[in-house]
Structures are given as structure tokens and as C-alpha cells.
């Protein structure tokens, strides 16, 4: 039986609320896969009910793109080896980096803001700043047009 926490919010709205629940669920699934050293298929196979589609997309996408994602995080995490990061921070960075890489339909500002909020909720207040700094640098590298023209990204980066 899975020990991953399900969505903790009762927000039933579509769109952003569904994506938020998907991110939370993907975070829990990734945490479980890492701490139990299980492949994605095995983690999903033992769930009593399947997660929402967005959570599955994020979870499987992060697992599939893990090498590329970790390389990006490692490049921008100055003085931090990825394997030395707290598990929650590492998995949040992976989910958000995957979204920046592979989900151009989701604005960088939304991705980064959600990752910061999840870091504060599931890790520490300092984790929010840490996650913000790395993701802002990744976003500037991968989506330069969006990040240079976005006041929301500028505000997130200034908040570091």
C-alpha cells in the first residue's frame, strides 16, 4: 500500500487548482519512489486509486527526464550537490524544472510561485528562497523570452 500523501486541499476548481493538486501528488509519489528505491511503474501499480492525470504526467515525466533535469539543477545550484539537498527540495526542483522544460503551456511565474509555496509548506521557509533562486536561473536559461518580459518573474527573482 502506498504511503504517499494524497492531495491535501479541498479545492475542486479546474485549471490552476488541479495543477496544484497534481504537483502535490507528484511530489509525494517522487518522494516515495526515492525513499523506497522503487521504479515509477511499481509506485503507481500499488496505489489504491490512480492519481489525477496531471500528477501522473509530472511523475512519469520527471522519472523519464531525470538525467537531463538533474544536470540542469546541478548547473544552477551553486555549491550544492543534488544528492546533498533535502529530499523534498530536490523533488520540488525536479517537478518544477520538468514543467519549465516540457510544459510551455504553464507560465514560468506560476511554476516558480507554486514550487516556492510547496517548499514553504512541506520543507522550510529557507527552502522557498533556495528553490526560487535555482528555478529563476533555470527559467532564465530555458525560457529567456518569457522571463525577460515577465514582471512576475522579476518580482520572484527580486524576492530571493
N, C-alpha and C positions, 0 to 999 in steps of 0.2 A: 504494500500500500504506500502511496506517495505521502511524503511529509511536506511537500511544497505548499505554502500558504496560497489560498485562492485569492481572488480579488477582495480587497478589504473595504471597498466603497460600495455604497448602495446606489450610486449614480447610474441610472438606467438610460441616460441620454445617449444618442448616437454620436458618431464622429469622434471629437476630442475625448469625451468620456470613455468611449470604447477603446480608444488607443491608450489612454492612461491605464485602464484595467489590463489591457494586453501587455503593456510594458511591465506592470507589477507582476503579472503572472509569468511572463518570460523571465524576469529576474529570479523568481522563485524556482522555476524549472532549471535555469542555468546554475543556480546555487546548488540545487540538489544534484545535478549531473556532475558538478565538480567535486562536491564533498563526498559523494558516494562513488566517484570514478565510474560513471555509467555513460554509455553512448546515448544519443538523443532518442533513438527508437525505443530503447529499453525504458527510459524515463516516461515517455509518452504511453507506452504499452500498459503500464501498471496503474495509470490514472483511472479512478472510478468513473469520471466523466471527462470528456475531452475539453481542453481549454478553447476559448474563442479563437477564431481563425487568425486574428492579428497576433495573438500570443504565440501561436504555432509558427506563423511566418517569421516572427522575430527570433524565436528559439532555434528553429532549424536554420535560419539564415546565419545567425551568429555561429552556430556549430560548423556550418559549411564554409564560411569565410573566416574562420578563426585565425588562421595564419596571417592573412592579409590585415585583419583587424588588429591583432596583437603587434604587428610590425608598425602600424600607424600609431598606436597608443605608445609604444616604446620610443618612437621617434620624438614625440612631443611631451613625454613625461620626463622632463629633465631630472636627473639624479634619482629616478625611481625605476627599479627593475619591476617589470609587470608581475612577476611571481612574488614580489615582496609587498605588493599592495593588499589592503584588506579585501577579502573575497567579495563583499558587497560592492565596494567601489570598483573593483576590477570588472565585475559583471555588468554594472551600470554603464561603465565606459564602453564595454563591448556592445551592449544593446544600442546605445546612442550612436556609436561610431558606425555600426551596421546601418542604422537609419540614415545617417548622413551620406554614407556610401551608396546605398541601394534604394532609398525611398525619397526620390526627389519631389514627390507629391507632398511631403511633410516639410514645412519650413524649418530651417536650422534653429531659429529662435525658439520655436515650440519644442523641438527635440532637446535643446540645451536646458531650457527652463524646466521641463519635466524631469530631466536627469538630476538637476540640482535639487528639486523638491523631493525626489525619491531618495537621494543621498542624505538629505537632512532627516527624512522620515525613518530610513532604515539603517543609517550609519551614524555620522556625527555632523554637527554644524560645520566643522572644518572640512569635512568631506565635500560639502556643497561647493566650497571655494576651489578645492582641488579638482573636482570633476569639471567645474566651469572653465578653469584655466586650460585644461587639456583639450576639452571639446571645442572651445573657442578657437584654439590653434588648429585643430583638425578641420573645423568648418572653414576657416580662412584658406587653408590649403586646398580643400576639395571643392568648395563652392565659393570661389572668390567673388563672383558677380553678386551673389546673394548677400554675402557678409559685408562687402564694402558699401552696399547701398541700403543696408538694413539698420535703422535706428535701434531696433530691438536687440540686434546682435551687439551693437556698440554699447548699449546700456548693460548687457550681460557681461561683456568684457571689462567695462569700467568697474563693475561690481566685484571684480576679483579681489 
